[in-house]
Amino acid sequence: MDHKTLRQLLNDVASGALAPEQALERIAPDQLALGRRLACGLHLDLDRAPRTGQSEVVFGQGKSPEQLVLAVGGLLEAGQPALVTRLDSARGEYLAKHVPEGVYWPTAGLFTVGRPVDLSEPWPSAGQAMVIAAGASDLPVALEVLGCAMFFGLDCGLASDVGVAGLHRLLQRGESLAKARLHIVVAGMEGALPSVVAGLYGKPVIGVPTSVGYGTGLGGIAALLSMLNACAPGIAVVNIDNGYGAAAMAAKLLG
């Protein structure tokens, strides 16, 4: 039960429009749901949106299916949208079955409900924010960025498979990239693409290193270090594979 509903309930009791027993009947199911969430180790931050501008997002990795359903249910009961990140297929399909009003996006590992998100192909090719994926192998992280950005209400497009191994592919997307206000560049291997994009277009760049690459890529550390050491100015870098973090930052910058 959200604060507005609870306040109205208390006002109705105070004015005599509602008997205390009737109010208790309405509150009891919420209290039971709260008890179940606390018993599963969940304590939702339902005041995060007015405090920070972005509502709580559920990190799916490591949580049990029951915890995920309770977390999403708690957000929906409070009248808030729900976004769950880092879902494998088993947890994602379980959520989709038990919360049928939501949608599971398997490649991105996201579950969304209450906000318009559409990751079906073809993806939008232009927007105020452009997600730029170096290779098709980087798409899971790039789609996490795109889906989270849509959830946050950003006008966002995607340019995929335009890495430094064939820079002509990047230049072919020059018009939409030049019009965008912000670039989110997702790259593994040596992580060189953010430097190229920042040097060509001069827009703020959020670099997202991915764990894609061969052995000496060290699970994304090589790409992370390349982006941190970029010579082109105006690049900020989030953690390895952190598509959600990049989208959240983009939403704060453009919101």
BALOBA-1460 file (C-alpha; in Angstrom, 3 decimals):
// residues 255
<rec num="1" residu="m" x="0.000" y="0.000" z="0.000"/>
<rec num="2" residu="d" x="1.495" y="3.365" z="-1.015"/>
<rec num="3" residu="h" x="1.634" y="6.413" z="1.263"/>
<rec num="4" residu="k" x="-1.178" y="8.261" z="-0.527"/>
<rec num="5" residu="t" x="-3.595" y="5.334" z="-0.129"/>
<rec num="6" residu="l" x="-2.635" y="4.800" z="3.507"/>
<rec num="7" residu="r" x="-3.077" y="8.486" z="4.321"/>
<rec num="8" residu="q" x="-6.552" y="8.492" z="2.723"/>
<rec num="9" residu="l" x="-7.438" y="5.379" z="4.715"/>
<rec num="10" residu="l" x="-6.401" y="7.051" z="7.971"/>
<rec num="11" residu="n" x="-8.309" y="10.226" z="7.063"/>
<rec num="12" residu="d" x="-11.430" y="8.140" z="6.412"/>
<rec num="13" residu="v" x="-11.087" y="6.515" z="9.833"/>
<rec num="14" residu="a" x="-10.532" y="9.894" z="11.516"/>
<rec num="15" residu="s" x="-13.597" y="11.393" z="9.810"/>
<rec num="16" residu="g" x="-15.779" y="8.427" z="10.674"/>
<rec num="17" residu="a" x="-16.313" y="7.466" z="7.035"/>
<rec num="18" residu="l" x="-14.607" y="4.128" z="7.641"/>
<rec num="19" residu="a" x="-14.692" y="1.869" z="10.686"/>
<rec num="20" residu="p" x="-11.323" y="0.869" z="12.188"/>
<rec num="21" residu="e" x="-12.167" y="-2.810" z="11.571"/>
<rec num="22" residu="q" x="-12.715" y="-2.088" z="7.875"/>
<rec num="23" residu="a" x="-9.397" y="-0.249" z="7.647"/>
<rec num="24" residu="l" x="-7.652" y="-3.163" z="9.340"/>
<rec num="25" residu="e" x="-9.089" y="-5.568" z="6.774"/>
<rec num="26" residu="r" x="-7.577" y="-3.463" z="3.992"/>
<rec num="27" residu="i" x="-4.195" y="-3.076" z="5.679"/>
<rec num="28" residu="a" x="-3.780" y="-6.696" z="6.798"/>
<rec num="29" residu="p" x="-2.936" y="-8.195" z="3.361"/>
<rec num="30" residu="d" x="-0.235" y="-5.577" z="2.854"/>
<rec num="31" residu="q" x="1.219" y="-6.330" z="6.263"/>
<rec num="32" residu="l" x="1.263" y="-10.048" z="5.482"/>
<rec num="33" residu="a" x="3.042" y="-9.355" z="2.174"/>
<rec num="34" residu="l" x="5.544" y="-7.140" z="3.986"/>
<rec num="35" residu="g" x="6.140" y="-9.933" z="6.483"/>
<rec num="36" residu="r" x="6.824" y="-12.424" z="3.695"/>
<rec num="37" residu="r" x="9.288" y="-10.044" z="2.040"/>
<rec num="38" residu="l" x="11.133" y="-9.408" z="5.306"/>
<rec num="39" residu="a" x="11.245" y="-13.145" z="6.026"/>
<rec num="40" residu="c" x="12.964" y="-13.610" z="2.641"/>
<rec num="41" residu="g" x="15.538" y="-10.929" z="3.418"/>
<rec num="42" residu="l" x="13.900" y="-8.182" z="1.329"/>
<rec num="43" residu="h" x="13.446" y="-4.597" z="2.477"/>
<rec num="44" residu="l" x="12.267" y="-2.517" z="-0.466"/>
<rec num="45" residu="d" x="13.225" y="1.153" z="-0.667"/>
<rec num="46" residu="l" x="9.838" y="2.511" z="-1.733"/>
<rec num="47" residu="d" x="10.870" y="6.142" z="-1.168"/>
<rec num="48" residu="r" x="13.836" y="6.055" z="-3.539"/>
<rec num="49" residu="a" x="12.060" y="7.754" z="-6.465"/>
<rec num="50" residu="p" x="11.137" y="11.010" z="-4.655"/>
<rec num="51" residu="r" x="14.559" y="11.019" z="-2.982"/>
<rec num="52" residu="t" x="16.760" y="10.300" z="-6.000"/>
<rec num="53" residu="g" x="14.540" y="10.623" z="-9.073"/>
<rec num="54" residu="q" x="14.741" y="6.899" z="-9.885"/>
<rec num="55" residu="s" x="12.733" y="4.136" z="-8.250"/>
<rec num="56" residu="e" x="14.281" y="0.997" z="-6.813"/>
<rec num="57" residu="v" x="15.532" y="-1.554" z="-9.331"/>
<rec num="58" residu="v" x="15.781" y="-5.235" z="-8.421"/>
<rec num="59" residu="f" x="19.135" y="-6.921" z="-9.039"/>
<rec num="60" residu="g" x="18.132" y="-10.442" z="-10.068"/>
<rec num="61" residu="q" x="21.433" y="-12.286" z="-9.871"/>
<rec num="62" residu="g" x="21.684" y="-14.442" z="-6.745"/>
<rec num="63" residu="k" x="18.064" y="-13.982" z="-5.667"/>
<rec num="64" residu="s" x="15.688" y="-16.909" z="-5.474"/>
<rec num="65" residu="p" x="12.610" y="-16.995" z="-7.732"/>
<rec num="66" residu="e" x="10.420" y="-16.445" z="-4.668"/>
<rec num="67" residu="q" x="12.418" y="-13.378" z="-3.638"/>
<rec num="68" residu="l" x="12.084" y="-11.942" z="-7.137"/>
<rec num="69" residu="v" x="8.311" y="-12.422" z="-7.243"/>
<rec num="70" residu="l" x="7.922" y="-10.862" z="-3.784"/>
<rec num="71" residu="a" x="10.145" y="-7.912" z="-4.729"/>
<rec num="72" residu="v" x="8.273" y="-7.194" z="-7.959"/>
<rec num="73" residu="g" x="4.950" y="-7.684" z="-6.187"/>
<rec num="74" residu="g" x="5.962" y="-5.241" z="-3.468"/>
<rec num="75" residu="l" x="6.827" y="-2.556" z="-6.012"/>
<rec num="76" residu="l" x="3.577" y="-3.068" z="-7.896"/>
<rec num="77" residu="e" x="1.519" y="-2.999" z="-4.674"/>
<rec num="78" residu="a" x="3.118" y="0.375" z="-3.919"/>
<rec num="79" residu="g" x="2.026" y="1.669" z="-7.313"/>
<rec num="80" residu="q" x="5.565" y="1.676" z="-8.689"/>
<rec num="81" residu="p" x="6.956" y="0.207" z="-11.924"/>
<rec num="82" residu="a" x="9.362" y="-2.695" z="-11.671"/>
<rec num="83" residu="l" x="12.651" y="-3.370" z="-13.421"/>
<rec num="84" residu="v" x="14.669" y="-6.509" z="-12.697"/>
<rec num="85" residu="t" x="18.193" y="-6.860" z="-14.101"/>
<rec num="86" residu="r" x="20.675" y="-9.719" z="-14.512"/>
<rec num="87" residu="l" x="18.158" y="-12.523" z="-14.960"/>
<rec num="88" residu="d" x="19.035" y="-15.928" z="-16.344"/>
<rec num="89" residu="s" x="16.410" y="-17.778" z="-18.354"/>
<rec num="90" residu="a" x="15.132" y="-19.875" z="-15.431"/>
<rec num="91" residu="r" x="14.478" y="-16.861" z="-13.183"/>
<rec num="92" residu="g" x="13.195" y="-14.730" z="-16.045"/>
<rec num="93" residu="e" x="10.683" y="-17.333" z="-17.183"/>
<rec num="94" residu="y" x="9.570" y="-17.920" z="-13.591"/>
<rec num="95" residu="l" x="8.897" y="-14.196" z="-13.162"/>
<rec num="96" residu="a" x="7.020" y="-14.013" z="-16.447"/>
<rec num="97" residu="k" x="4.808" y="-16.917" z="-15.341"/>
<rec num="98" residu="h" x="4.036" y="-15.504" z="-11.889"/>
<rec num="99" residu="v" x="3.806" y="-11.824" z="-12.887"/>
<rec num="100" residu="p" x="2.056" y="-12.123" z="-16.282"/>
<rec num="101" residu="e" x="1.602" y="-8.372" z="-16.719"/>
<rec num="102" residu="g" x="5.377" y="-8.033" z="-17.109"/>
<rec num="103" residu="v" x="7.724" y="-8.938" z="-19.970"/>
<rec num="104" residu="y" x="10.973" y="-10.908" z="-19.824"/>
<rec num="105" residu="w" x="13.652" y="-9.865" z="-22.336"/>
<rec num="106" residu="p" x="16.045" y="-12.859" z="-22.420"/>
<rec num="107" residu="t" x="18.988" y="-11.407" z="-24.363"/>
<rec num="108" residu="a" x="19.127" y="-8.338" z="-22.121"/>
<rec num="109" residu="g" x="18.379" y="-10.359" z="-18.979"/>
<rec num="110" residu="l" x="15.668" y="-7.854" z="-18.013"/>
<rec num="111" residu="f" x="12.110" y="-8.103" z="-16.696"/>
<rec num="112" residu="t" x="9.962" y="-4.987" z="-16.961"/>
<rec num="113" residu="v" x="6.464" y="-4.042" z="-15.886"/>
<rec num="114" residu="g" x="4.690" y="-0.701" z="-15.592"/>
<rec num="115" residu="r" x="6.800" y="1.262" z="-18.094"/>
<rec num="116" residu="p" x="6.909" y="1.074" z="-21.914"/>
<rec num="117" residu="v" x="9.923" y="-1.036" z="-22.920"/>
<rec num="118" residu="d" x="10.222" y="-2.770" z="-26.294"/>
<rec num="119" residu="l" x="13.418" y="-4.640" z="-27.135"/>
<rec num="120" residu="s" x="11.972" y="-6.535" z="-30.070"/>
<rec num="121" residu="e" x="13.691" y="-6.043" z="-33.421"/>
<rec num="122" residu="p" x="14.150" y="-3.786" z="-35.270"/>
<rec num="123" residu="w" x="15.661" y="-1.653" z="-32.543"/>
<rec num="124" residu="p" x="15.336" y="2.139" z="-32.812"/>
<rec num="125" residu="s" x="18.190" y="3.557" z="-34.892"/>
<rec num="126" residu="a" x="18.207" y="7.112" z="-33.525"/>
<rec num="127" residu="g" x="17.551" y="9.010" z="-30.309"/>
<rec num="128" residu="q" x="18.783" y="11.673" z="-27.905"/>
<rec num="129" residu="a" x="20.996" y="8.955" z="-26.429"/>
<rec num="130" residu="m" x="22.698" y="6.453" z="-28.708"/>
<rec num="131" residu="v" x="23.896" y="3.061" z="-27.511"/>
<rec num="132" residu="i" x="26.855" y="2.026" z="-29.659"/>
<rec num="133" residu="a" x="27.890" y="-1.635" z="-29.497"/>
<rec num="134" residu="a" x="31.310" y="-2.551" z="-30.852"/>
<rec num="135" residu="g" x="30.344" y="-6.112" z="-31.780"/>
<rec num="136" residu="a" x="27.325" y="-8.406" z="-31.873"/>
<rec num="137" residu="s" x="28.886" y="-10.245" z="-28.921"/>
<rec num="138" residu="d" x="28.388" y="-7.070" z="-26.889"/>
<rec num="139" residu="l" x="24.635" y="-7.022" z="-27.596"/>
<rec num="140" residu="p" x="23.482" y="-8.516" z="-24.261"/>
<rec num="141" residu="v" x="25.042" y="-5.586" z="-22.394"/>
<rec num="142" residu="a" x="24.007" y="-3.073" z="-25.067"/>
<rec num="143" residu="l" x="20.394" y="-4.272" z="-24.861"/>
<rec num="144" residu="e" x="20.534" y="-4.024" z="-21.078"/>
<rec num="145" residu="v" x="21.498" y="-0.374" z="-21.583"/>
<rec num="146" residu="l" x="18.744" y="0.163" z="-24.145"/>
<rec num="147" residu="g" x="16.030" y="-1.539" z="-22.079"/>
<rec num="148" residu="c" x="16.951" y="0.280" z="-18.873"/>
<rec num="149" residu="a" x="17.142" y="3.587" z="-20.752"/>
<rec num="150" residu="m" x="13.640" y="2.997" z="-22.141"/>
<rec num="151" residu="f" x="12.416" y="2.150" z="-18.648"/>
<rec num="152" residu="f" x="13.818" y="5.478" z="-17.426"/>
<rec num="153" residu="g" x="11.950" y="7.258" z="-20.222"/>
<rec num="154" residu="l" x="14.903" y="8.139" z="-22.451"/>
<rec num="155" residu="d" x="14.624" y="8.578" z="-26.207"/>
<rec num="156" residu="c" x="17.316" y="6.068" z="-27.103"/>
<rec num="157" residu="g" x="18.630" y="4.329" z="-30.242"/>
<rec num="158" residu="l" x="21.074" y="1.520" z="-30.913"/>
<rec num="159" residu="a" x="23.935" y="1.126" z="-33.394"/>
<rec num="160" residu="s" x="25.305" y="-2.418" z="-33.260"/>
<rec num="161" residu="d" x="28.438" y="-4.102" z="-34.648"/>
<rec num="162" residu="v" x="30.290" y="-0.894" z="-35.530"/>
<rec num="163" residu="g" x="33.617" y="-1.566" z="-33.810"/>
<rec num="164" residu="v" x="37.141" y="-0.514" z="-34.712"/>
<rec num="165" residu="a" x="37.798" y="-3.620" z="-36.837"/>
<rec num="166" residu="g" x="35.711" y="-1.905" z="-39.530"/>
<rec num="167" residu="l" x="35.362" y="1.801" z="-38.800"/>
<rec num="168" residu="h" x="33.469" y="2.454" z="-42.031"/>
<rec num="169" residu="r" x="30.464" y="0.834" z="-40.317"/>
<rec num="170" residu="l" x="30.562" y="3.493" z="-37.599"/>
<rec num="171" residu="l" x="30.821" y="6.302" z="-40.133"/>
<rec num="172" residu="q" x="27.758" y="4.962" z="-41.938"/>
<rec num="173" residu="r" x="25.768" y="5.786" z="-38.794"/>
<rec num="174" residu="g" x="27.233" y="9.292" z="-38.635"/>
<rec num="175" residu="e" x="23.982" y="11.238" z="-39.027"/>
<rec num="176" residu="s" x="22.177" y="9.680" z="-36.068"/>
<rec num="177" residu="l" x="25.339" y="9.757" z="-33.941"/>
<rec num="178" residu="a" x="25.938" y="13.444" z="-34.685"/>
<rec num="179" residu="k" x="22.356" y="14.359" z="-33.727"/>
<rec num="180" residu="a" x="22.425" y="12.507" z="-30.402"/>
<rec num="181" residu="r" x="23.186" y="14.424" z="-27.222"/>
<rec num="182" residu="l" x="24.980" y="11.534" z="-25.499"/>
<rec num="183" residu="h" x="26.743" y="8.321" z="-26.525"/>
<rec num="184" residu="i" x="26.885" y="5.119" z="-24.482"/>
<rec num="185" residu="v" x="29.646" y="2.994" z="-25.987"/>
<rec num="186" residu="v" x="29.685" y="-0.721" z="-25.189"/>
<rec num="187" residu="a" x="32.878" y="-2.586" z="-26.102"/>
<rec num="188" residu="g" x="34.940" y="-5.583" z="-25.066"/>
<rec num="189" residu="m" x="38.249" y="-6.867" z="-26.460"/>
<rec num="190" residu="e" x="40.660" y="-3.883" z="-26.282"/>
<rec num="191" residu="g" x="37.877" y="-1.367" z="-25.554"/>
<rec num="192" residu="a" x="39.067" y="1.242" z="-28.076"/>
<rec num="193" residu="l" x="35.702" y="2.362" z="-29.448"/>
<rec num="194" residu="p" x="34.844" y="5.051" z="-26.832"/>
<rec num="195" residu="s" x="38.010" y="6.979" z="-27.720"/>
<rec num="196" residu="v" x="37.124" y="6.889" z="-31.409"/>
<rec num="197" residu="v" x="33.527" y="8.019" z="-30.807"/>
<rec num="198" residu="a" x="34.583" y="10.816" z="-28.447"/>
<rec num="199" residu="g" x="37.187" y="12.007" z="-30.942"/>
<rec num="200" residu="l" x="34.783" y="12.018" z="-33.883"/>
<rec num="201" residu="y" x="31.597" y="13.479" z="-32.443"/>
<rec num="202" residu="g" x="32.509" y="15.450" z="-29.335"/>
<rec num="203" residu="k" x="29.471" y="14.383" z="-27.320"/>
<rec num="204" residu="p" x="29.651" y="13.154" z="-23.715"/>
<rec num="205" residu="v" x="30.520" y="9.445" z="-23.747"/>
<rec num="206" residu="i" x="29.714" y="6.817" z="-21.148"/>
<rec num="207" residu="g" x="32.012" y="3.853" z="-21.707"/>
<rec num="208" residu="v" x="30.783" y="0.377" z="-20.803"/>
<rec num="209" residu="p" x="33.541" y="-2.255" z="-20.882"/>
<rec num="210" residu="t" x="32.291" y="-5.795" z="-21.435"/>
<rec num="211" residu="s" x="33.767" y="-9.126" z="-20.465"/>
<rec num="212" residu="v" x="33.867" y="-10.168" z="-24.147"/>
<rec num="213" residu="g" x="37.353" y="-11.095" z="-25.347"/>
<rec num="214" residu="y" x="40.181" y="-13.602" z="-25.348"/>
<rec num="215" residu="g" x="42.314" y="-14.633" z="-22.377"/>
<rec num="216" residu="t" x="44.442" y="-11.523" z="-21.973"/>
<rec num="217" residu="g" x="41.255" y="-9.457" z="-21.989"/>
<rec num="218" residu="l" x="40.953" y="-10.692" z="-18.380"/>
<rec num="219" residu="g" x="37.182" y="-10.719" z="-18.383"/>
<rec num="220" residu="g" x="36.840" y="-7.068" z="-19.353"/>
<rec num="221" residu="i" x="39.715" y="-5.589" z="-17.337"/>
<rec num="222" residu="a" x="41.707" y="-4.784" z="-20.494"/>
<rec num="223" residu="a" x="38.728" y="-2.908" z="-21.963"/>
<rec num="224" residu="l" x="38.127" y="-1.137" z="-18.646"/>
<rec num="225" residu="l" x="41.733" y="0.060" z="-18.436"/>
<rec num="226" residu="s" x="41.712" y="1.200" z="-22.080"/>
<rec num="227" residu="m" x="38.613" y="3.306" z="-21.472"/>
<rec num="228" residu="l" x="39.988" y="4.765" z="-18.246"/>
<rec num="229" residu="n" x="43.206" y="5.685" z="-20.077"/>
<rec num="230" residu="a" x="41.485" y="7.133" z="-23.152"/>
<rec num="231" residu="c" x="43.150" y="10.251" z="-24.545"/>
<rec num="232" residu="a" x="39.920" y="11.716" z="-25.984"/>
<rec num="233" residu="p" x="38.284" y="14.031" z="-23.426"/>
<rec num="234" residu="g" x="34.727" y="13.708" z="-22.172"/>
<rec num="235" residu="i" x="34.636" y="9.972" z="-21.409"/>
<rec num="236" residu="a" x="33.291" y="8.543" z="-18.146"/>
<rec num="237" residu="v" x="33.417" y="4.795" z="-17.493"/>
<rec num="238" residu="v" x="31.135" y="2.443" z="-15.549"/>
<rec num="239" residu="n" x="31.967" y="-1.024" z="-14.269"/>
<rec num="240" residu="i" x="32.417" y="-4.091" z="-16.465"/>
<rec num="241" residu="d" x="29.123" y="-5.246" z="-18.064"/>
<rec num="242" residu="n" x="27.206" y="-2.593" z="-16.092"/>
<rec num="243" residu="g" x="24.600" y="-1.657" z="-18.662"/>
<rec num="244" residu="y" x="22.092" y="-0.664" z="-15.989"/>
<rec num="245" residu="g" x="24.566" y="1.763" z="-14.402"/>
<rec num="246" residu="a" x="25.248" y="3.431" z="-17.744"/>
<rec num="247" residu="a" x="21.520" y="3.857" z="-18.437"/>
<rec num="248" residu="a" x="20.894" y="5.260" z="-14.962"/>
<rec num="249" residu="m" x="23.667" y="7.829" z="-15.429"/>
<rec num="250" residu="a" x="22.390" y="8.756" z="-18.891"/>
<rec num="251" residu="a" x="18.901" y="9.303" z="-17.476"/>
<rec num="252" residu="k" x="20.274" y="11.621" z="-14.798"/>
<rec num="253" residu="l" x="22.287" y="13.588" z="-17.364"/>
<rec num="254" residu="l" x="19.456" y="13.950" z="-19.884"/>
<rec num="255" residu="g" x="16.449" y="13.939" z="-17.558"/>
